[in-house]
Amino acid sequence: MTMITLDSQDRASRFLLIGSLALNLFFVGTAGALTARHYMTSSQVAPVERVRTAAARIERLAAPLPAADAEKLRAAFREREGAAEGARDALNAAFERVQAALRAEPFDPAQLSAAFSAVRAVRPAYELAMQQIIAAGAQAMSHEGRSKLAEWPPSRPNTNTR
């Protein structure tokens, strides 16, 4: 009977070969997974543009409320819709002036400061109109509806990575 003997150098070479193959398979698998993930996922999540109107804000507030309470909030809004939308339009116009000042070439700090002042001047009128609507709606709501309204805004996941 013939016996094959492996010397220690040949045995070490086989372990080295097997280890090298395993490491190469790991790297190829990782590269393949990263490539597949790159092609299978969308390149960027499209930002969602929120509608910037008083009606949209009331709808966001009414969404989690019980149906009857949501309708009471909407009814309070309909009674004061003109004032709320007018104040929101003024606020949107002020924000647009800030955006225009930031985009202006050459940049004028005085123009930006004036635009910020305009935002500060018109925001209280909008907030007051919305607070009056919410107060009137809450006055007619059930306890459950007011409790849901008190939870606004809904908690957001912590996305701070610092």
N, C-alpha and C positions, 0 to 999 in steps of 0.2 A: 504494500500500500504506500502510496506516495503522500507525503505530508507537505502542505504548502505553509511556509513560514513567512511571516511578514516582519520585517525588521521595524524598529521604532520610527525610523525616518519615513518609511513608506506609509505607516499607519498615521503619522502626523500629517502627511501630505493629503491623505484621504479626508481627514477631519477638516483640514483647511479648505479643501475643495467643496465639501458639503456645506461648510459655514459660508463660503463665498457665494455659492448658489442660493442659499437661503437669504442672504443679505441682498443679492441682486433681485430675487423675486419680491422681496419686501419693497425695494425702491421702485420696481416696475409697477407693482400693485398700487403704491401710493400715487405715482405719476398718473396712472390710469384713472384712479378715483378722482383726482383733482381735475383732470381733463374732462371726465364725464360730468362732474358737477358744474364745470364752467359752461358746457354746452347745453346742459339740461335745465339750468335755472335761468331766469330772466336776468338781463344785464343790470337792470336797475328797477327798483320799485317806483312806479310813477307817483308823484306826490298828489294827494287829494286836495283839491282846492275847495275850501269851504265857502259857501255862499255867504256874503257879508251883508245881510239884510236883517232888519228887526224881526220879520216874519220867520226867517230861518232860525234865528236864535230862539224864538218862542217854540218852534217845532222841536228843536233839540232839547229844550226844557220839558216839553210836554211828552216826549217819547217814552220815558220810563214811568210816567204817571198812570194811575188807573184811568180807564177810558172816560168816565164821567168827570173826573178832576181835570183831565187834559182838555176836555171840551170847555170847562169853566175858565181855564187859563186862556184858551183861544178866544172865547167870548170877550174876556177882559181886553185882550189885544185888539179885537175888531173895533171895540169902542174907542180905542186910543191909537188906532193904526196910523192915521195921518201924521200925528205929532211924532210918533216913534220912527216912522220911515223917513220923515223930513230930517229929524235929528241924525239918523244913521247916514242919510245921504250927505249931510254936511260933514260928518266925521270921515266918511269915505273920501270926500273931496279933499279934506285936510291931509289924509294919508297920501293921497295922490300928489299933493304939493310936496310932501316930504320925499317921496320917491323921485319926483322931478328934480328936486334940489340935490339929491344924492347923485343923480345921473348927469347933472349939468357939467359942461366943460367950458370954461374952467370952473372949478369948484368954488362956490361962494359960501363961506361959513355963515355970513349974515343971513343969506337966503334960507339956509337950513334952519338956523335959529328961529327965524320968523315962521317957517313952516311948523316947527315943533310948538311954537307958541299958539299957532292956530289950532293944532290938535288939542292942546291943553285947554283952549278956550271953548271948543265945541263938545268935548267929551262929557262934561258934566250934564249938559242938556240931554244927551242920549241916555246916559246912565239914569238920570232922574225919570225920564219917560219909561224906561224898562222897569225901574223899581216900582213905579206907580202901577204898571200893568201886573207885575208879580204880586204886589200887595193886594190889589183888587181881586185877582184870581185866587190867591191864598185865603182870602176872607170867605170865599164861597166854597172852598174845598173841604173834603173830609180830613180827619186826622191822618189817615193813611197817606193821602195825597200830599199833605203838607210835610209829612215825614220823608216821603220820597223826594220832594222838592228840596228839602234840607240837605240831602245827600249830593246835590249838584255842586260842582262838577263831579262826574264819576272819577274814581281814582284811576290814575294812569300807571302803567308799569314803569319801574325805575329804569330809564335808559341811560342814566349817567354812568359813564365808564371810567371816570376818574378815580 
